[in-house]
Amino acid sequence: MTTQTVGLDKGTKDIIKATVPVLQEHGAEITKRFYELMLGNHPELKNIFNQTNQRKGDQPKALANTVYAAAANIDHLEVILPHVKQIAHKHRSLNIKPEQYPIVGKHLLLAIKDVLGDAATDDIINAWEKAYGVIADIFISVEKEMYEETLNKTGGWVDFRDFKVFKKVKESDVITSFYLEPVDGMPFPIYQPGQYITVKAEIEGEKYNHLRQYSLSCAPGEGYYRISVKREDSIGDLPAGVVSTYLHEQVEEGSILPISAPSGDFYLEKNDTRPLILMSGGVGLTPMVSMLETVIKEQPDRKVVFIHAAQSSKVHAMKDRITEISKQHINVESYIVYDKPCEGDACDKVGYIDAEWLKEILPTNDAAFYFCGPKGFMRAAYQNLKKYQVEDQDIHFEIFGPAEDITA
């Protein structure tokens, strides 16, 4: 990747590195203005960008962090390659096209000029224009390989393909599963346990389509895809989730959902035979269930500990399935943690997962740890594993929504 910065002279790189702190300081303002300008001039892009994340400010912050991290490492862009690949997986799932990158670049520069005013000199704008071109080329190149790899898989496709909901199952008060099969009856790709698909919701009365990514919640090779979706109700000033409400209330057995091919870099490493520790909070159990169901089929002797945290039994999805697996497979243990248990709820711990409890129930910290859930759960899980002296290379996690650093 370093060869791709050859076109940037030392002066340009020096300007970029010198101005990164200034742009970081004004990052939220710049990216907010960027989205206002871009979506104002190109409203068709509202078919791609998650409007809820726009309102919450998550998406602008994620964009700013990505661009500034790349700029800060402009001499050694290979440092950010893992982050680039993670975002590129999402872009491939959303069907982002190369021709959309110049639109982003143009409006990002306009936003910088708007916010910084006279401080954004021609030299600074020119330097950032060149740097953005290099960064965009890296994303385009990585994503091109991903599109080709997807097409080359058995049954692989690019863009969206119609799948029919052939079964709809209520898993808890807030989570419902949707079983999907292709309308055309043709083959579709095997995925890695932990990966996700993008659902395109074409909702009557909505001006734009809505794209949402959902983890696949069953083992690969079952003859169908399954997603298990939490209904996001309104909280304070945030309205109810447009797509989750649509799926729960309007999508029924027989409904058609356009989806993208499975994607994502968070998945089970099946070459590892050490104990597997799966920890989930709320709807974060979806990729964990996929991993668990895969392990009992493909690594039947591997030690597995499945820990799930929820408020209570009312919102605890797939409880019976996990209990069934742990009873049928001597190598699997499962634990339940309830924060606000209802009367009569049976659980192994009331409150939250903590490092001391993990030390009591886990066989070793020399294991593979995977976890997923709300951001507060994720930060706590990471901190608890570090207290338990788990090595960084053994910690694997996925954040729902725009990327965010939970290790800080």
Helices and strands as residue ranges (DSSP letters): G 2-5, H 10-25, H 27-41, G 43-47, H 51-56, H 58-72, G 77-80, H 81-94, G 98-100, H 101-116, G 117-119, H 122-152, E 161-170, E 175-182, E 196-201, E 210-215, E 225-230, H 242-249, E 256-259, E 276-281, G 282-284, H 285-298, E 304-310, G 313-315, H 319-328, E 332-338, E 349-350, H 355-361, E 368-373, H 375-387, G 392-394, E 395-399
